[in-house]
Amino acid sequence: MVVKTVALVIAAAAGFRGGRIFPSVFIGVAIGVLANGLLPSIPLTVAVAAGVVGMVLAVARDGWLALFIGAAVAGNIVVLPLLCIAILPAWLIVSKAPPMIAHVPEPNPETQPEPKPEPIGGAS
């Protein structure tokens, strides 16, 4: 799971467009199973659906897609109202965050060193 998470972060930071949804679903399921293992009072269906919704929402920034995939993975429509309530504050937080893409900073002419003049008459 750690390698998959690192690969997803690198791909997302580099701006890779394809293949971010399925890895985020996989990581969400793993987080849900882990949450159920740590807190057995959380039903497995709810934990997995919440993990998937959270990861897909964080990666894709699309609440409808996250809800659809979370409900589809859970296989139980009963969790949909709970997911609808849980996704609203998460979507409000994620929608204000910057996208998961690394940008190369533009060079600032004020901080760039002056170019060295070449010697007259060629290299010595």
C-alpha positions in Angstrom: 0.0 0.0 0.0 2.9 2.4 0.8 4.4 1.9 -2.7 1.0 2.5 -4.4 0.4 5.6 -2.4 3.9 7.0 -3.2 3.3 6.2 -6.9 0.0 7.9 -6.8 1.4 11.1 -5.2 4.3 11.2 -7.8 1.9 10.7 -10.7 -0.5 13.3 -9.4 2.3 15.8 -8.6 3.7 15.4 -12.1 0.4 16.1 -13.7 -0.2 12.6 -15.0 -3.8 12.6 -16.3 -4.6 8.9 -16.5 -4.9 6.3 -13.9 -5.5 8.3 -10.8 -9.0 7.0 -10.0 -8.4 3.3 -9.6 -5.3 3.7 -7.4 -7.3 6.1 -5.2 -10.1 3.6 -4.9 -7.6 0.9 -4.0 -6.0 3.1 -1.3 -9.5 4.1 0.0 -10.5 0.5 0.4 -7.3 -0.3 2.2 -7.8 2.7 4.5 -11.4 1.6 5.2 -10.3 -2.0 6.0 -7.6 -0.5 8.3 -10.2 1.7 10.0 -12.5 -1.3 10.6 -9.6 -3.3 12.0 -8.6 -0.5 14.4 -12.2 0.3 15.3 -14.3 -2.8 14.9 -17.5 -0.9 15.9 -17.5 0.8 12.5 -19.2 -1.5 10.0 -16.9 -2.7 7.2 -19.3 -1.4 4.5 -19.4 2.1 6.0 -15.6 2.2 6.6 -14.8 1.0 3.1 -17.3 3.4 1.4 -16.0 6.3 3.5 -12.4 5.5 2.7 -13.2 5.3 -1.0 -15.2 8.5 -1.0 -12.5 10.4 0.8 -9.6 9.3 -1.4 -11.5 9.8 -4.7 -12.7 13.2 -3.5 -9.1 14.2 -2.6 -7.7 13.0 -5.9 -10.4 13.8 -8.4 -12.0 16.8 -6.7 -15.4 15.6 -7.9 -18.0 15.0 -5.3 -20.5 13.2 -7.6 -17.9 10.8 -8.9 -16.7 10.1 -5.3 -20.3 9.4 -4.2 -21.0 7.1 -7.1 -17.8 5.1 -6.8 -18.2 4.9 -3.0 -21.7 3.5 -3.3 -20.7 1.2 -6.1 -17.8 -0.3 -4.2 -19.9 -0.6 -1.0 -22.6 -2.5 -2.9 -25.2 -1.3 -0.5 -27.4 1.7 -1.3 -28.2 2.1 2.4 -24.9 3.9 3.0 -25.6 6.5 0.4 -27.4 9.0 2.7 -24.6 8.7 5.2 -22.0 9.4 2.5 -24.0 12.4 1.3 -23.9 13.9 4.7 -20.2 13.1 5.2 -19.1 14.3 1.8 -20.4 17.9 2.1 -17.8 19.2 4.6 -15.0 17.2 3.0 -15.9 18.6 -0.4 -16.0 22.2 1.0 -12.5 21.7 2.4 -11.1 20.0 -0.7 -12.6 22.5 -3.2 -10.6 25.3 -1.6 -7.3 23.4 -1.6 -4.9 23.7 -4.5 -4.8 20.8 -7.0 -2.3 17.9 -6.4 0.0 19.1 -9.2 3.6 20.3 -8.9 4.4 23.4 -10.8 7.8 24.5 -11.9 8.4 28.0 -10.6 8.9 30.7 -13.1 12.3 32.3 -13.0 12.4 35.7 -11.2 14.7 38.1 -13.0 15.5 39.9 -9.7 17.0 36.7 -8.2 18.8 35.5 -11.2 22.6 35.9 -11.2 24.1 38.2 -13.9 25.5 36.4 -16.9 29.3 36.5 -17.0 30.7 38.3 -20.1 32.8 36.1 -22.4 36.4 37.2 -22.8 37.3 39.0 -26.0 39.5 37.1 -28.4 38.1 33.6 -27.6 38.8 31.1 -24.8 42.2 31.2 -23.1 
